[in-house]
Amino acid sequence: KQQHASLGATTTAFLRIAMTKINAAMLTATAHNAATQAAQAAIQTANANAYTFVPLAWPTYVLGAKPLANAVEAVLYASLIAMNARSLRNPTQGKLTMLAVATGVVVAVGCTVRFTFVAFAAPLVAHGAWMAACSHQRKGGSITDAGVRAVTHAIVVATVVAVGLLGTARLDAACYERHGATFDALSGAKSRLGEVPRFLFTWLNNLRYNADGERVAREHGRHHRLTHVLVSMPWLCGPAYVFFMWKGALAFARTMRAPRDAVRVAYRNPAVALRAALFASVILPLALLSISPHQEPRFLLPVAWTVQWSASIDGFGNLGAFWRTAHATHQLIMPLVYAAAHQGGVVRSQLAVLGVAPLTCLRMNATEVPCSLEVAYAQTYPPSAALFDTTISDGVRIRVTDCMEDAACMARSLQMAHVVVAPPRAMRKMTTWRVKRILFPHFSGETTPDEMSKALFDDLLHRGDTRSAWRRAYESLCLNVYTR
């Protein structure tokens, strides 16, 4: 176990260093994209804005430097943007062919890491096909030939993606054949694969798992469908998200008023077409990921940089002191919220459970040593097993049941548990349980937005009960420890 723990710690440290270095590549792609899209006279300003906004955006140094699959997905997405931006300059047939092949490789790797990558990449693949058609048309080719070039570009991308997915599936299978025992030991669970197949499509298994919405909601938590739109994107991007959506809405309105003129402009100015693809690469994953019952801000990490650098190029930094102050305040506050308040009561709840455990055992009149204490967690993150998976010196052994959003599990646990850790809304009707600790602040993406909306619409606007609204709003930011 010590060897496995050392291997895990070494791997994590290596990945953190690697992701920090890869962020430099992300910023390089950002600057190149800014220089390509901006007018020649404003290249230096656009670069300066991009270098100001993107490195100082809190997702860059809080989430981007972590060994998350989302961070890898974000780097691949930025690489795809950089390749499309580079191809805008003198898009010859050779360049576009290389773009199609490189795009296919990146999409194959991205889909292997997270199957959602296809939603981020699809608009940029379409942009590559558009460039292939336009470059042929500008050289005097017919519309039919231009369409054939676009379809050919898409076929090349799809072929490379298919071959790449087969290759990564074979690598996954070979890796698990050799290191499967180590993976099982590190994860603490035995694989259900049995005999490892020749091709292991992990992305397909991930897709099947997430297709079961009820299971995902039960095991990971349920969010409102608008959580990504109203919580995740403002959480990641702040005022820049409002500015980005406003600019995008204006551009979309102009396109709808005169679609033919918009096509002509995109044909004459390739940078306009790329901006449209970037906007679509934010809206499409935002819409598709909102279908899932479980929504976390990190799922939209790739587009956080897109919003930041697009806003910087569009002149977000020149709007005035109010917007700059709001942006700076957001970048200062959000790391604290993410590091301290977001699920911040979980570790403190474990310390509180350790504090009440001896007295609870005395009340139980337990005769066996060590005393077995049943602790149930509900509607919050699972606790760290390292703090509980030992026999305490006071003679108490703690057994944890993590119910997440499972109502049946919660009902069983309330009958058997001695201590319950849950947000107040989960225990309002449980009169036999008493609050032992109130842990504030504790921001939960599953609980807080729903309770805040009830405080605003039900208590304040509908009934006019200000006191009840404040109490519900306060309780939505708490995690409590209950005993009988």
C-alpha positions in Angstrom: 0.0 0.0 0.0 2.9 2.4 0.8 4.4 1.7 -2.6 1.1 2.3 -4.3 0.6 5.6 -2.3 4.1 6.7 -3.2 3.5 5.9 -6.9 0.2 7.9 -6.8 1.8 10.9 -5.1 4.7 10.9 -7.6 2.3 10.6 -10.5 0.1 13.4 -9.2 3.2 15.7 -8.7 4.4 14.9 -12.2 1.0 15.7 -13.7 0.7 19.0 -11.8 4.1 20.1 -13.1 3.3 18.9 -16.6 -0.1 20.8 -16.6 1.6 23.9 -15.3 4.0 23.8 -18.2 1.3 23.0 -20.7 -0.5 26.1 -19.6 2.3 28.1 -21.2 1.4 26.4 -24.5 -2.2 27.4 -23.9 -1.2 31.1 -23.5 0.9 30.9 -26.7 -2.1 29.6 -28.6 -4.2 32.4 -27.1 -1.8 35.1 -28.2 -1.5 33.6 -31.7 -5.2 33.4 -32.0 -5.5 37.1 -30.8 -2.9 38.2 -33.3 -4.6 36.4 -36.2 -8.1 37.6 -35.5 -7.3 41.2 -34.7 -6.8 44.0 -37.2 -3.1 44.5 -38.0 -3.1 47.9 -36.3 -4.4 46.5 -33.1 -2.3 43.3 -32.9 -0.2 44.5 -30.0 -3.2 45.7 -28.1 -5.0 42.4 -28.6 -2.0 40.5 -27.5 -1.6 42.6 -24.4 -5.3 42.1 -23.5 -5.1 38.4 -24.1 -1.9 38.1 -21.9 -3.6 40.2 -19.2 -7.0 38.4 -19.1 -6.1 34.7 -19.7 -3.2 34.2 -17.3 -5.0 36.1 -14.5 -8.2 34.2 -15.1 -8.6 32.1 -12.0 -9.4 28.8 -13.9 -5.9 29.1 -15.4 -4.0 28.7 -12.2 -6.6 26.9 -10.0 -8.1 24.3 -12.4 -5.7 24.4 -15.4 -2.7 23.3 -13.3 -4.5 20.3 -11.8 -4.2 16.8 -13.4 -7.8 16.8 -14.4 -9.1 15.3 -17.7 -10.8 18.6 -18.2 -7.5 20.4 -18.2 -6.1 18.1 -20.8 -9.3 18.6 -22.8 -8.8 22.4 -22.5 -5.3 22.2 -23.8 -6.3 20.0 -26.8 -9.2 22.5 -27.5 -6.8 25.4 -27.5 -4.4 23.6 -29.8 -7.3 23.1 -32.2 -8.1 26.8 -32.2 -4.4 27.6 -32.7 -4.2 25.3 -35.7 -7.4 26.8 -37.3 -6.0 30.3 -36.7 -2.7 29.5 -38.2 -4.4 28.1 -41.3 -6.1 31.5 -42.0 -2.9 32.9 -43.4 -2.5 31.8 -47.0 -4.7 28.7 -46.7 -3.1 26.5 -49.5 -4.4 23.0 -50.2 -1.4 21.5 -48.5 -2.0 23.5 -45.4 -5.7 22.6 -45.3 -4.8 18.9 -45.8 -2.4 19.0 -42.9 -5.1 20.9 -40.8 -7.6 18.0 -41.5 -5.1 15.3 -40.5 -3.9 17.2 -37.4 -7.6 18.0 -36.4 -8.4 14.3 -36.7 -5.5 13.4 -34.4 -6.5 16.0 -31.8 -10.2 15.0 -31.9 -9.3 11.3 -31.5 -7.1 12.0 -28.4 -9.6 14.5 -27.0 -12.5 12.0 -27.3 -10.4 9.3 -25.7 -9.8 11.6 -22.7 -13.4 12.8 -22.5 -16.2 11.9 -25.0 -17.6 15.5 -24.5 -14.7 16.8 -26.5 -16.6 16.2 -29.7 -19.0 19.0 -28.8 -16.1 21.5 -28.4 -14.4 20.4 -31.6 -17.4 20.1 -34.0 -17.7 23.8 -34.8 -13.9 24.0 -35.4 -14.1 21.0 -37.7 -16.9 22.8 -39.6 -14.7 25.9 -39.8 -11.9 23.9 -41.4 -14.3 22.5 -44.0 -15.6 26.1 -44.6 -12.0 27.3 -45.2 -11.4 24.4 -47.6 -14.4 25.5 -49.6 -13.7 29.2 -49.6 -10.0 28.8 -50.5 -11.0 26.8 -53.6 -13.8 29.3 -54.5 -11.4 32.3 -54.3 -9.2 30.6 -56.9 -12.0 30.6 -59.4 -13.5 27.1 -58.7 -17.2 26.4 -59.0 -19.5 26.1 -56.1 -19.9 22.4 -56.7 -16.1 21.9 -56.5 -16.0 24.0 -53.3 -18.7 21.8 -51.8 -16.7 18.7 -52.7 -13.6 20.2 -51.1 -15.5 20.8 -47.9 -16.9 17.3 -47.8 -13.5 15.8 -48.6 -12.0 17.8 -45.6 -14.7 16.4 -43.3 -14.1 12.8 -44.6 -10.4 13.1 -44.0 -11.0 14.3 -40.4 -13.5 11.5 -39.7 -11.2 8.9 -41.1 -8.2 10.0 -39.0 -10.5 10.2 -35.9 -11.7 6.6 -36.5 -8.1 5.3 -36.9 -7.0 7.3 -33.9 -9.8 6.0 -31.7 -8.9 2.4 -32.7 -5.2 3.2 -31.9 -6.0 4.6 -28.5 -8.4 1.7 -27.7 -5.6 -0.7 -28.4 -3.2 1.3 -26.3 -5.7 1.3 -23.4 -6.2 -2.4 -23.6 -2.4 -3.0 -23.7 -1.8 -0.7 -20.8 -4.5 -2.4 -18.7 -3.2 -5.8 -19.6 0.2 -4.8 -18.2 -0.7 -2.5 -15.3 -4.3 -3.4 -14.4 -3.4 -4.8 -11.0 -1.7 -1.5 -10.1 -4.7 0.5 -11.3 -7.0 -1.6 -9.2 -4.8 -1.2 -6.1 -4.6 2.6 -6.5 -8.4 2.9 -7.1 -9.3 0.6 -4.2 -11.7 -1.3 -6.5 -11.5 -4.5 -8.5 -12.1 -4.2 -12.2 -15.3 -5.7 -13.7 -13.6 -6.3 -17.1 -12.6 -9.8 -16.4 -10.6 -10.8 -19.5 -9.3 -7.6 -21.1 -10.6 -7.2 -24.7 -8.3 -6.5 -27.6 -9.7 -3.0 -28.0 -10.8 -1.1 -24.9 -13.0 1.9 -25.8 -13.0 3.8 -22.5 -14.7 6.8 -24.0 -17.6 4.5 -25.1 -17.9 3.0 -21.6 -17.9 6.6 -20.2 -20.7 7.5 -22.7 -22.8 4.5 -21.6 -22.3 5.4 -18.0 -23.4 9.0 -18.4 -26.3 8.0 -20.7 -28.0 6.6 -17.6 -29.2 10.0 -16.2 -30.8 8.5 -13.1 -27.7 6.6 -12.1 -25.5 9.7 -12.6 -27.8 11.8 -10.5 -28.0 9.2 -7.8 -24.3 8.7 -7.5 -23.0 12.2 -8.2 -25.8 14.6 -7.5 -28.6 16.3 -9.4 -28.5 19.9 -10.7 -31.0 22.2 -12.3 -30.8 22.2 -16.1 -29.8 25.8 -16.2 -26.9 25.4 -13.7 -24.3 25.6 -16.4 -25.8 28.7 -18.0 -26.6 30.6 -14.8 -24.0 29.3 -12.4 -21.0 27.4 -14.0 -20.2 30.0 -16.7 -20.5 33.1 -14.5 -18.5 31.1 -11.9 -15.7 30.5 -14.4 -15.7 33.7 -16.4 -17.5 36.4 -14.4 -18.4 39.7 -16.2 -16.5 38.5 -19.3 -19.2 35.9 -19.9 -21.9 38.6 -19.9 -19.9 40.6 -22.4 -19.1 37.6 -24.6 -22.8 36.6 -24.7 -23.9 40.1 -25.5 -21.4 40.4 -28.4 -22.5 37.0 -29.7 -26.2 37.9 -29.5 -25.6 41.1 -31.4 -23.6 39.2 -34.1 -26.3 36.5 -34.3 -29.0 39.2 -34.7 -27.1 40.8 -37.5 -26.7 37.4 -39.2 -30.5 36.7 -38.9 -31.4 40.0 -40.4 -29.2 39.6 -43.5 -27.9 36.0 -43.7 -26.5 36.4 -47.2 -24.5 39.5 -46.2 -23.2 37.5 -43.2 -22.0 34.7 -45.5 -20.3 37.2 -47.8 -18.5 38.8 -44.9 -17.4 35.5 -43.6 -16.2 34.6 -47.1 -14.2 37.8 -47.5 -12.9 37.9 -44.0 -11.8 34.5 -42.7 -11.3 35.8 -39.2 -15.1 36.5 -39.0 -15.8 32.9 -39.8 -13.4 31.8 -37.0 -15.1 34.1 -34.5 -18.4 32.5 -35.4 -16.9 29.0 -35.0 -15.5 30.0 -31.6 -18.9 31.3 -30.5 -20.6 28.1 -31.6 -17.9 26.1 -29.8 -19.1 27.7 -26.6 -22.8 27.5 -27.2 -22.9 23.9 -28.5 -21.2 22.3 -25.5 -23.1 24.6 -23.1 -26.4 23.4 -24.6 -25.4 19.7 -24.8 -23.9 19.5 -21.3 -26.9 21.2 -19.8 -28.9 18.0 -20.7 -27.0 16.0 -18.1 -28.6 15.9 -14.6 -25.1 16.4 -13.1 -23.3 19.6 -13.9 -20.0 20.9 -12.6 -18.1 24.0 -13.6 -15.0 22.0 -14.6 -16.9 20.4 -17.4 -16.9 23.8 -19.2 -13.2 24.5 -18.5 -12.2 24.4 -22.2 -14.5 27.3 -23.1 -13.4 29.4 -20.1 -10.3 30.5 -22.0 -12.3 31.1 -25.2 -14.6 33.5 -23.4 -11.7 35.3 -21.8 -9.7 35.8 -24.9 -12.6 36.6 -27.1 -13.8 39.2 -24.7 -10.3 40.7 -24.5 -10.1 41.0 -28.2 -13.5 42.6 -28.5 -12.4 45.3 -26.1 -13.7 44.1 -22.8 -10.8 45.8 -21.0 -11.7 49.2 -22.5 -15.3 49.3 -21.3 -14.5 51.4 -18.2 -13.5 51.3 -14.6 -16.7 49.5 -13.4 -16.2 46.5 -15.7 -12.5 46.2 -15.0 -13.1 46.4 -11.3 -15.8 43.8 -11.5 -13.5 41.5 -13.4 -10.6 42.0 -11.0 -12.9 41.4 -8.0 -14.3 38.2 -9.5 -10.7 36.9 -10.2 -9.8 37.6 -6.5 -12.9 36.2 -4.9 -13.5 33.0 -6.9 -10.3 31.2 -5.9 -11.2 31.8 -2.3 -14.7 30.5 -2.9 -13.5 27.5 -4.8 -10.8 26.6 -2.3 -12.7 27.4 0.9 -16.4 27.6 0.5 -17.0 25.0 -2.3 -17.8 21.8 -0.4 -15.7 23.5 2.4 -17.7 21.8 5.2 -16.8 18.3 4.3 -13.3 18.1 6.0 -14.6 20.2 8.9 -17.5 17.8 9.2 -15.1 14.9 9.6 -13.3 16.6 12.4 -16.7 17.4 14.0 -17.6 13.7 13.7 -14.4 12.7 15.4 -15.2 15.1 18.1 -18.7 13.8 18.9 -17.8 10.1 18.4 -16.7 9.2 21.9 -19.8 10.9 23.6 -22.1 9.2 21.0 -20.6 5.8 21.9 -21.3 6.5 25.6 -24.9 7.3 24.8 -25.2 4.0 22.9 -24.0 2.1 25.9 -21.7 0.2 23.5 -20.0 -2.8 25.1 -17.8 -3.9 22.2 -14.3 -2.4 21.8 -13.8 -0.6 19.4 -17.2 0.9 19.4 -18.7 0.8 15.8 -20.2 4.1 14.8 -22.4 4.4 11.7 -22.1 7.8 10.0 -24.2 8.8 7.0 -23.3 11.5 4.5 -26.0 12.8 2.1 -26.3 15.5 -0.6 -22.6 16.5 -0.4 -19.2 15.4 -1.5 -18.0 12.0 -0.1 -15.7 12.3 2.9 -12.0 11.4 2.8 -11.5 7.7 3.8 -8.1 8.5 5.2 -9.5 10.3 8.2 -12.1 7.6 9.0 -10.5 4.3 7.9 -8.6 3.7 11.2 -9.4 2.8 14.8 -9.3 5.9 16.9 -7.3 5.9 20.1 -10.5 6.4 22.0 -11.7 3.0 20.9 -14.2 4.1 18.1 -14.3 2.7 14.6 -16.3 4.8 12.2 -18.1 3.2 9.2 -19.3 5.7 6.6 -22.3 5.4 4.2 -22.2 7.9 1.4 -25.8 8.4 0.1 -25.2 11.4 -2.2 -28.7 12.0 -3.7 -30.1 8.5 -3.2 -33.4 8.9 -1.2 -33.7 5.1 -0.5 -30.1 5.0 0.9 -30.9 8.1 3.0 -34.1 6.5 4.4 -32.1 3.3 5.4 -29.3 5.3 6.9 -31.6 7.4 9.1 -32.8 4.2 10.7 -29.3 2.7 11.3 -26.9 5.7 11.5 -25.7 7.3 14.8 -24.4 10.5 13.1 -25.7 12.2 9.9 -23.9 14.8 7.9 -26.2 16.7 5.5 -27.4 20.1 4.5 -30.3 21.5 6.5 -32.9 21.0 3.7 -32.3 17.2 3.8 -33.1 17.1 7.6 -36.0 19.6 8.0 -38.6 16.9 8.7 -36.4 14.8 10.9 -37.5 15.9 14.3 -35.6 13.2 16.2 -32.2 14.5 15.1 -30.4 17.4 16.8 -27.9 19.7 15.3 -24.4 19.3 16.9 -22.3 21.4 14.5 -23.2 24.1 11.9 -20.5 24.4 9.3 -20.5 27.7 7.4 -19.7 28.5 4.6 -20.3 25.4 2.6 -21.2 26.0 -1.1 -22.8 23.0 -2.9 -23.6 23.1 -6.5 -26.4 20.6 -5.9 -28.1 22.3 -3.0 -27.2 26.0 -2.9 -28.7 27.3 -6.2 -32.0 25.4 -5.6 -32.3 26.7 -2.1 -31.4 30.3 -3.1 -34.0 30.3 -5.8 -36.6 29.1 -3.3 -35.6 31.9 -0.9 -36.0 34.5 -3.6 -39.1 33.3 -5.4 -41.1 31.3 -2.8 -40.3 33.1 0.5 -39.5 36.7 -0.5 -41.5 37.4 -3.7 -44.4 35.0 -3.3 -45.1 35.2 0.5 -43.1 38.3 1.4 -41.5 36.6 4.3 -38.1 38.3 4.6 -37.0 36.4 7.7 -37.7 33.0 6.1 -35.9 34.0 3.0 -32.8 35.1 4.9 -32.9 31.9 7.0 -33.2 29.7 3.9 -30.4 31.6 2.1 -28.1 31.1 5.2 -29.0 27.4 5.5 -28.2 26.9 1.8 -24.6 27.7 2.7 -24.4 25.3 5.6 -23.5 21.7 6.2 -24.7 20.3 9.6 -23.7 17.4 11.8 -26.7 15.7 13.4 -27.0 13.2 16.3 -30.0 11.6 17.8 
